[in-house]
Amino acid sequence: MSIGISVWNPTPKEVEDASAFLNRLREQKKNPKLVHLEDKYAPILAYFMSSRGQTQGEDIQVLAARLLQVQAQGGLSELPSEFVRFVKLCALNGTCAPLPQIQHSAACVAVALSMSGTWPELLENLLQMMTRNSEVEGALVTLRALVERAPGRVNNPDLLARKLVGFLKDPNSKNRENSIGCLKQICEVSPGSLVDHSGVFFASMGSLVAGPDESASTRRSAAHSILLLMDLKKVHAEGLLGETMQQMAEAVGDNDEAVAITACDFWIKFCTGTRSKSENPSLHERVTSVLPRLVSLLVSRLDLPRDQIEPDHVYDVSVPDGNDDTEASKGASHALRKKAAAGLDAICSSSGSESLLPIVLPLLQARLMCEDVHSRETGILALGAIAECQQAMNEHLLHIFPYLLKQLVDPAASIRRITCWTLARYSAWLFKIRAPDETQLLHLKELIQGLMMRILDRHKQVQEAACSSLTSILGFVQPANLETYLEFIIRNLMHAFGLYQRKNVIVLCDALGTLADASGPLLDTPAIATMLLPPLCLRLEKLCEGPVVEEGVELSPLGPLLECITSIVQAMGQGAKPYAGKFFRGALDILERDLGPTISVCALDMLSVLCGVMGPEFWEMARQIKSGKSKHVAEIVASCAKSESPQIRQSACVFFGEAAKTCGSLLVNIMETAMPALIQNLDTKPAAVASNASWAIGEIALRCDSAGLRPFVGPLMSRLIPLVNENRSGSQKLAENVAITIGRIGCICPNLVGAKLEGFCKAWCSQMPRLPCKFERENTSRALCLMAKANPVGVDVESFVDAASLWDNKQEIPSDLYEMFYEILHSWNKQVLRHLSRSEPETASHVKKVFDLQELTETKVMGP
């Protein structure tokens, strides 16, 4: 086996002693992982593991193999080379043993020695073994362990992939399965190795997926390997043969649900990743040929096994919420159903209605008209899954909508539930129309009424589906179509708060928050404020009084409620002021209780919105209302800005930015508290935190005078300069905010900031073309000119000229700013012209024209 010849053999005495020791361990039932032996015992253990130890009995062989497996983790570095060769030889022999336990342990020994550097030639040994029929199985078992645990040891994956593909049709099922396992791992760690073999790979794997005699685990691995290779950008779907596509279509109906799920994933990936029919007609012809069978199987996979369909009473509102009544806890059948629906959706988007509808509509028609509840339910689900085809179904929608609206009152909760989802998928037909006709207006009214009934359903899953449906619909609703029903919807949603348990309250809060976002100023009426805010105040007070989190588990939907209230306050604006005090107290109480990042972030976001909505009145309210520990809101938020949680710090920074806009004469007092905390966050690792801190400082600087800002300029610039020079995060938002903030500070304190200009001028000016608006460009340009006048030596002339070139014409530039640009450019005429001579002719001509530099063009430019 090319590992050198080993002539070592144990003496009879060594065999006798080792046998006695192993027998004692067996009788004591000691865990081999807890037995630590010196390296010198490895050869005798290898002897017992190998075929030479068969006379001792299989259980002793297995025990010796497991002990050696533990011992090999250390690499056997203290063992003489002759004994190491013997262990290697026994390990390779062991991989070919008939007992799977010995095969496994021997393979683990080989891999452990390879990983420790003791066996660098292992891969070469395995490739040699793969040429001998009697040793192929052992080689593949070991190779699989090697590529899974030490993929870095595979130094020629392309060669290995070529050899492994040949074993995919090996008559030994174990060899096929291990080959798949190896190739799957190569797909993940060295995908390019399989690109050139993708055609053979797909064909071989497809045969294994479809093989009637293959084990479920082999079919699973083969299907998953195809899926992995589909992820590669270099592997085009064109490499799929028609036969492979037929096999993957049939795999949707595999008895093993894991195989079927992977097959659904394949079709989702294929349909979302392939080019359009016009770009690749031959590929789409192949897809079209399998569509009838594929669609039929996908629709059939929407059916749940009858024994997994729970009775309606399990989800009655009288039954307390459990910890496991979620979709994720329902097992493979429910997962397969969702994947099959997603597969239909993907095919609908990819193949188009002309290919899909003639196949799927007859299948659905039979189910939709069926008396059997479960068949009808899957028909409605399938109808929702193909909603992407609704443009081609206009002639059917006038019949589909009345049918679905009728299903909303079906006695079966499963029908009511799935109908809510399907209606949301088709309701764009109603809500995106600015001028609906009388029939559509009638359906719109019936839809809103029907959903409100289901929101107040006694079945918890129907409640959830109705709220989620409403949330989806509100995502594309026209406000004009919503206004008529707004009070009716809000009245029902608020009534649902008294009916729902914790899990559905979360969905309800989301629906109410989305309604607020969609409605905007429409919420600002006394009637709606009375309906919404007093009950929400009471609910917030109640939740704040009780336990919220226990051992890291949220006991109440406080976070979603805070998010919901925040959206409502932002949409309602001035109409929310009478209730702001209670929300303010609740937010402060939550922050002082430190209820975890999620809830604290929601409380901080609420304070930011209250501050923005109320303006200066917020600070009068803050003066009158203090928390239980008599801390001002700015102090509480400043402590949040020092939290270990990046999310909390990020939201705290936003609050101080909003505070700067509204606090007026209180700004100096706020700065004393806010600035140290904000400066500290300028060098925190998450880019979003530093970006928000920079933005908040910029908002403060915009409204501050030089006396107030001067004490902070040194610490600020010591943090901002590294950020503008080395934006390692790559965040454009961070770079933009830092550039803007430096400009704002520079306008107020040009001498102090300008003294450091040499250290950041070039990087700062490079951000100016990316600034979001004229105001910010004007501000940073003014700061640049003021600092250039204060410290001309610190200016990078080329960057200065590039900043000047960003202005389109003289009229666009404020007169005072133009005068500064003009004066500075003319004072540096030689350096300016030297730079312009190396610039694009169009740019040079533009700068000369805007800043009247033409008369200098004849000047002889000196210098390098």
N, C-alpha and C positions, 0 to 999 in steps of 0.2 A: 504493500500500500504506500510505498515511497515515503516512509517515515523513518527509515533506517531499521537495521536488524537488531532485535533485542534478544539476548540469550539468557536474560535473568529468569530464574525460576525459584519459587520459595522452597525452603527446606521442609521436610515432613514436620519438623517441630514447629515451624512458623505457621504451617497450615493448621496443625492441631490447636495451637494457641489462639489463632484468629477465629477458628471455628467455635471454640469454647466461648470466646468473647461475644461473637455475633449471636450465639444461642442465648447467652445471658441477656443481651439487649432485647432479643425477641420476646423472651419470657417476661421481662420487666415492662414490655410495651412502651419503651422510650421513643419519644419523637426524634427521628434522625436529625432534624434541624437544630435540636438542642444539644447534640453530641459533638464536641469539638476535639478533633484528633490532630496530632502533629503530622507534618507532610510525610514523614518516613513510613506512615501506615498506608499511604495511597497505593503503592504497588500491590500489597496483599489484598486490599479491597478490590482493586482492578482485576486481580486474579480470580477472586470469588465471583465478581460480576460477569466475567467472560465465560465462554463455553467450558473452560477448564474447571469452573466451580460448580458445574451441574450436579456433580455427585453429592453436593451438600444439600440439595433441595432447592426448589424454586423460591421459597420464601426467604431463604438465606441469601440467594442470589440478588433478589430484589432489595433486601435490606442493605447489602453491601453496595449496591448501585446507588441507593439513596444517600448513604453515608459519603460515598465518593463524590456525589453531586454537590453536597454541602462543602466538602473539603476543597473541591476544585475552584470554588469562588475566589480563593486566595492566590491562585495561579501556580501553586506548588513551587514557589521560587526557591525554597531551601532543599529541593530534591535534586540529587545528581542527575546529569543528562541521561545516563543509561536507564535509570528508573522512570524518568519522564517519558522516554521513548516507549517503554513497556506500557505505561498508562495510556498513551495515545493509541497504541496498537490494540489494547483491550477495549478502549472506548469505541474505536471503529468497528471492531468485532461485535461489540454490544449493540451498536445501531442496527445490526442485521439479525439480532436475536428474535426468536419467535414471540417472546413475551413483550407486549406493548409497554409495560412498566420499565423493563430494562432498556428497551429502545429509547424511551423518553429520557431516562436518567443518563444513558450513555451520550445521547445527543447534547444534553445540558452540560455534561462534563466537557465535551469537545468545544462547545461554544464558550463556556467559562474560561477555558484555557486560551482560546483565541482572543477573547476580550482582554485578558490580562497580558497579552503579548507573548505568552509561552508557546503558542501554536500559530505562528503567522502563516504557515503554509496550509492551513486547514482547507480553505476553499479549493486549492489545487488538488489536495487529496480527495475531496468530494467529487470534483469533476472527473477524476480518474475512476472512482468507484461507479460513477454513472455510466461508464462504458461497459461494465460487467453486469449481466442480468441479475446475478445472485445478490448483488450489492446495491442495486438501484434504489430499493425501498429504504434501506438504511441511509443512503446518501441524501435522498429527498427529505426524509424526516429531519436529519441534521441540518440540511440546508435551510429548511423552513424555519427552524429554531434560530439559525444564524441571521437570516435576513430580517426576522421579526425583532430580535434582541440586539443585534449588532450590525445594522445595515451598513455602517461605515466600513466594515470589513470586506464588503463586496466591491472590489476595485475594478471589475470589468462587467458591469451590468448588461451591456449589450450582448456580449458573448453568452452570458448566463441566460438571458432572455431567449436567445435563439435555441439554446439547448432545451430549455424548459418547455417551450412551445411544442417541441416534438413529443413530450411525454403527456400532452393533454389527451392523446388517444391511446395511451397505454392500456393494455387489458386489465391491469391491476387497479381497482378502484381507489385503493389507498394512494397509489402513485399519482393518479389523476388529481385527487383531492390535494395532495401536498404540492403538486406542481402549480395548481391554481393558487394555493396559499402563498407560494413564493412569488408568483407573478403579480398577485394583488399587492404584495408589499413593494415590489419593484415599481409598480404603477404609482405608488404613493411617494417613494423616496427618489426614484430616478425615472420619471415618466418618459423622458425622451428615448429611453432604450427600447420602448415598444412601438414607437411611432412607425418605424419601417416595417414592422410585422403586424400592423393593425388588422389587415385583411385576414391573415391566417388566424390571428388572435380572436377576432370576432367570430369567425366561422367555427373554430374549435370550441370556444366558450359557449356559443349558441347551441352547438350539438350537445354539450354537457347539460345545459339548462333544460333542453328538451328530452334528454335521455330518460326513457321510462325505467331503466334499471339503475339509474344513479341514485345515491342516497340524498336525503333532503339537504344535508350539510354541503355536499358537493354542488348541488343545484344552487344553493344559496350563495356559495363562494363564487361560482361561475357568473351568476347574475350580477353580483356585486362588483366583480372584476370588470365586466362590460361597462357598468355604470362609472367606475373609476376612470377607465380609459376615455369615456365620453367627455370627461372634464377637461381633457387636454386640448388646448387651442390648436395644436398642430394636427390633431386627429380629426378629420372632417367626417361628418356623418355619411359622406359619399362612400366611405370605406365599408359601410354596412352592406352586406349582400342581402338580396331579397329573401333568401332562406333564413338568414339570421333575424331579420325583421319579423318574419312569420313565427319563428321560434320565440321571440320575445313577446309577440302578441299572445301566443298560446300560454306563455308563462304567467300571464295575468290570471289565468284560470287554474294555476297550480294548486294542488291540495295543501301544500305548505304555505301558510299565510305570509311568512317572511319572504319567500321567493316571489309571491304575487305582489307584495308591497314594493320590492326592488324593481320588478318589471314595470309597475306603475310609475315609479321614479324615472325609469329609463325613458318612458314615453313622454313624461313631463319635460325631461331634460332635452330629449330629441326635438320635441315640438317647439320649445322655447328657444332652442339654439340653432336651428337650421334656417337656411335662407328661404326667401319667398319662392313661390311656385314659378313666377316669371324668370327668376334667376337660375333655378335648377329644376326644370320640368321633369327630368328623368328620375330624380330622387322622389319627387312628389308622386310620380306614377307608381313607384314602388310602395309608397305609403298608402296610396289609394287602393292598391290591390289587397292590402291587409285590413283596411278600415272596417268592412262588414263584420269580420270575426272579432277584431279588436274592440269595436264599439259594443258589440253584443256581450262580450266578456266583461267589459268595464261596467256596463249597466247591471249585469248579474252580480257583480261584486258590491253593488250598493246594498244588496240584501244582507241583513244581519241574521246570524243563526237564531232561530226562534227561542232557544234557551238563554240567549243573551239580551233579550228584549224585556226590560223591567216593567212591571205593572205600574199603572198611573199613580196609585196611592203612595208609592215610595217617595214621590216628589211633591206630595201635597204640602201646602203651606203650614199645615199643622205639625209636620215632621221636622224636627230640628236639623239644621245643616250638619252634614258629616264631614269628615276630613278626606274622604276618598270618593265623593260623588262628583268627580271631574272627568272630562273626556280622556285626559292623560292616564287615568287609572283604570280605564275600561278594557285595555288589552288590545291584542293584535287585530281582532275583527273590526273594532271601531276605527283603528288606524288605517286598515285596508279600505274601509268604506270612504274615509276622507281622501285617501290617495286616489281612489278610483274616480271620485267626483272631480278632483283636481286634474286627473288625466283627461277626462271629458272636456273640461274647460280649456286645457292646453291644446287639445286636438281641434277644438272649435276655433281657437284663435289662429292656429297654424294652417289647417286644411281649408278653412272657409266654409261658409254655409252651403255652397253648392255641392260640396262633396259630402258633408256630414248630415245635413237635414234629411235627405231622402232615406238615409239608413236609420237615423235615430228616431225620427218622428213616429214611424209605425210602432217601434218598440215602446215608446212612451205612451202612445195612444192606448195600447192594450192595457198598460198598467194604470193609467189615469182613470180609465173607465171601470177598473176592476172593483168588485165588491170587497175583496180582501184588503183589510186596512194596511197590512205591511207592504203589499205590492203597490198599492196606491201611494203610500208614503215614499217608496223608492222612486216611483214615477215623478213625483213632485220634486224630489231631490235632483233627479236627472234633468228635469226641466230647468231648474235653477242653474245647474252646472253648464248648460249650453246657452246661457243668457247672452254670451258674446255674439251669438248669431241673431240677436233680436232685430237688428236692422233689416234682415231678410225675412223676419217673421211678422212684419207689420200687419199682414192680412190675417195672421192668427191671433195677434194681441187683443183684438176686440172680443175674442172668445176666451183667450187665456185669462185675462184679468177678471172677468165675472166668475169664471171657474175657481180661480184662486181665492177670490174674496169669499166665495161660498164655503171654501174649505176652512176658513178661519173660525167657523162656528161648528166644525165637526166634533162629534162626541169624543173622538180619540185625540189625546194630548199630542201624540207623535205627529198626527196630521197638522194640528194647529201650529205646532212648533216649527216644522220644516216649511210650512206655508209662509210663515213670517220671513224666513230667510229668502225664499224664492221670490216673494213679492218685492223685497228690497233690491234683488238683482234686476228686476224688470221695471222698477218704478221710475227709472231715468226717463222712460217713455212719457211719464206724466210731468215730472218735476223740472226737466230741462226745457220744457216748452214755455216760451214767454206768453203765448196767446193760445192756450188750449181750447179745443172746441167743447161743445156742451157735453158730449159723451165723456171726454177726458176729465172735465170738471166734476162730473158725477162720480167717476171712478176715483178721482182724487179725494173727494169727500168721503166716499165709502172706505177708501184705504185708511185714511186718518181715523175714522170712527172704529174700523175693525182693529187697527193696531192698538188703539186706546183700550178697547175691550180686552185684548190679549195681554196688555201690560198689567191689567188688573185680574188676570187669570189666577186661579188657585193652584195651578201646576207650576212649580218653580222653574222648570226648564222652558216652559212656554213664556213665562215672565222674562227670562233672560233673552230668549230669541226675539221677543217683541221689542225689548229695549235696544238690543243690538241692531235690529232691523231699522228702528227709528234713527239710531245714530248713523247708520250707513246712508240712509235717505237724506239726512240733513247735510251730508257732505257735498251734495250737488243741487240742493234746493234753491230755487229762485225766491228771494225774500218776498216778492209780490205775491207768490203762491202760498207763502207761509202765514202771512199776516192775518188772514181771515180766521185761521184755526189756532192762533198762538195761545190765546187764553184757555181755550178748550184743552189743548195739549198740556199746558202747565198745570191746570187744575187736576188732570188725571195723574200726571207724574208726581205731584205733591201728595195726592191720595195714596199712591203706591208706597210712599215712605212708611206708612203705617201698616202695610201688608207684608213688606219684604223682610227677609232675614239677611244676615250680614253679607253673604256672597253676592246676592242680587242687588243689595244696596250699592255695591261698588259699580255694577253695570248701570244702575239707575243714575248714579252721580255722573257717570260718563255721558249718558244720554242728555241729562240736564245741562251739563257744561257745554256739550256740542250744540245744543239748542241755543244757548246764550251766544256762542261764537257765530252761529248762523244768523241769529236775529239782530245782533248789534243794538243800535239805538231803538229798535222796535220795543225793547224791553222797558224802556224808560217811560212808563206810565204809572200813575198811582195805583191803578187796579192790579197790575202785574206785580208791582213792588209789594203790595199787601199780601198777595197770594204766595209770593216766593220767600221774602226775607224774614218775616217773623218766625215761621216754622223752621227755617234753616238756622236762625239764631238759637232757638230752643234746642235743636238737635246738636248744634255745636257745643252749647253749654253742657248738655247732658253727657256727651262723649268726653269732654275735657275733664269732667268730674270723676269718671270711672277709670278703671285700668285700661290702658291702650295696648301695651306690649308686655308680653310675659315670656321670658326665656327666648327672646328674639322673634317670637311669633306675634303678628299683629292680631289683636283680639277684636278690634273695631275698625270700621271703614273710615277712620278719621282723615287719613291722607286724601282719598278720593273726595271726601266731603269738602275739604279745604280747597282742592283744585276746582271743584264745582262752584263753590262760593266765589272764588277768585275770578272765574270766567264771567259769572253773573255780575259782579261788581264792575268789572271792566266794561262789559256791554252796557250796563244800565247807567253808568256814569253818575251824574248829579243825583239821580233818583235814589241811589244807595246811601247817601250821606246820613240820613236819620238813623241808620243801623250800623254805621261804621264803627261807633264806639264799642259795640259788643264784639264785632269781629276783631277789632284791634286788641281788646283785652284777651280774647281767646288765643290770638296768635302769640302774644307775649307770654301767656301762661304756658303754652306748648313749648316755646323756646327755653323757658327757664326749667321746664321738667326734663329736657333733653331726652326726647322720645325716639331718637334714632335719626339717621340721615334723611330717610324718605319723608317723614312727617315734618321734620325741621325745615327742609327745603320748601315744602308746601306752605308752611307758616311764613317763611321769609318772602316767598313770592306773593302771598296775600298782602303783607305789609308794603311791598313795593307797589302793588296795584293801588292799594288804599292811598298811598302817598301821591301817586300820579293823578288819581281821580279827585282827591280833596284839595290838592295844592297847599297853599299856606295854612289852610284850616287844619291840616294834618298835624302841624307842629303845635298849634294851640291845643288840639286834642291830646297830643303826647304830653304836653305840660300838665294838663289836668288829670290825665290817667297815668298812674304809675303802677308797675307790677308790684307784687307782694313784697319784694325786697327793695322797693323804692328806687329801682334803677331806671334811668331814662332809656327810651327805645334805642338811641344811638349806642349806648353802652352795651346793651344786650346784643345788638347786631355786631358790634365790634368784637365781642367775645366769640360770636359765631364765626367771624372772619379768621379766628385763630384755631378753629376746630381741626381735628385730624382728618375729617371727611372733606375731600375736594369738592363734593357736590354742595355741602353746606357753605364752604368758603365762596364758591362761585356765586351762589344766590345772595350771600351777604354783600358781596361787591356790587351786585346789581342794585340792591337797596340803596347803597350810598350814592350811586350814580343818579338814581331817581330823586334821592334826598336833595342833592345839589341843585336840581331844577326847581325845587319848590320851597326851600327853607329860607330864602331871602337873607335878611340881616342876621339870621342865626348861623350863617355859613361858617363864620370864624369859629364858633363854639363846636359845631359839628366836625370841623376839620381837626380840631385837637384830638378828638376821639377816633375819627375815621382814618386819617392819613397814615399813622403808624401801622394800622392793620392792613391797609391797602398796599403800602410799600412792601410789607413783609410778603405779600402774595405775588409780588412781581417776579420772584424767582422760584416759585413753586413749580413742581414738575409738570402737572397737567397744563397744557397750553390754554385750555378754556378758562382756567382760573386766572392765569396771568393776563389773558386777553380782557376779561371782565374787570380785573383790577385796574388795568391801564385805561380802559374806557371810563370807569368811574372817576379816576384821577383827572382825566381830560375834561369831564363834565364839571368837576370842581374848579379846575384851572380856568375854564371858560367864564366863570362867574366870580373869580377871586381877584383881589388887587395884589400888587407886588409885595406889600407889607405882610399880608397874610400868607403868601406862598413862599416867600424868601427862605424861611427856616427849613423848608422841606426840600429845596432844590438839590442840595448836595446828596442826601440819601436817595432821592428820586433818580437823579442822573446816574448814580452808581449802579442802579438796577436796570434802568432803561437802556443805557449804552450797550451792555452785553446782549440784551434782547434784540436790539436793532441790528447789531453786528453778527450775531450767531443765533439765528432763529432755527435751532436744531429740530424743533418739532415739525417744521415745514408748514405751520399753520399760517395761511394768508391773512386770516382775520386778526391773529395776534400781531403780525407784522404791520398791518394797516392801523390797528388801534395804537400801537406804540409810536408809529410815525406821526399820527394825529396828535397824540398827547405831548410828544416832544415839541411839536409846533406850537401848541397852545401855551406850554410853559415858556417856550422861547420868546413868545410875543410879550409876555408879562415881565420876565426877568432875562432880557437878552444878554446882559453883561455876564451874569452868573452861568447861564447855559452856554453862551458863546465861548467862554473860557475853555470849555471842553470840546469845542466844535471839531478840532482836528481828529479826535478819536472816533467820530461817528458820521461826519459829513457825507462821505461817499455812500455808505449804506443807507443813510436816511434819505438822501436825495433820490436814490434808486427806487424808493417806494412811492414817490410822488405821482408817477403816471397811474398808479393803481388806486389812488384815493377816490372815494365814492362820489364826491360832488364838488361843485365849483367852490363852495364855501370853505371846505377843508383844504383845497388846493391853494386858495387865496390866503388862508391862515398860515399854512406851512411856508408858503412863499414869502410872506411878510416876515415871519420868524427868521427865515434864512437870511433875508436882506438885513434885518436888524442885527443879527449875530455876526454877519459878515462885516458890518460897519464897526461893531464892537471889537472884533478880533479877525482882521483880514488875513493874518498869517494862518489861521486855522481852516480857511476855506479851501476845498478842492475845486479849482477853477473849472475843470471839465464838468464836474457834477453841477456846479452853479449854472453854467451855460446850458446844460441839458434841462435843468429846471426851468430856466427862462424860455426855452424852446417849446414848452408845453402850452404856452398861451397862443391862441389862434391869431389874435390881432390886438392892436393898441386899444381899441375901444372896449375890449372885454376886460381890461385890467384897470382896477381902481387907480385914480390919478396919483395918490400918494405912493402906492406900490410901484407904479410905472416909473415914477421919478427915482425911486431907490434902485430899481433894476438898471435904469438908464445910467445913473451916476456910477454905479459899481462896474458895469460892463465897459463903459468908456474909460474908467480909470485903469482897467486891466487890458487895454486894447490889444497889446502884443500877445499876451497869453490867450486871450479870447480868440483872436484870429488864427493863432497857431492851432488851437483845438478845432476851429471851424474848417481849417484847410484839410483836416483829416476826417471830417464828418461827411455825411451824405450831402451832395450838392444842394438838394432840396431843403434840407434842414439848415444848412449854412445860409442859403439865400433868405430863408424865412426869418432867422434871427436877425440878420443884418437889416432886413426891411422893417420889422416890428420895432427894433430899437435904434433905428437910424444910424447904422454902422457903415453905410455905403462909402462915405467919404474916406474911410480908413483902408479900403481895399488895395490902394496902391502902396501902402506902407510896407517897407521891407521888414519882414518878420525875422528877428534874430533868435538865436538859441537853437536847441536841439529840435 
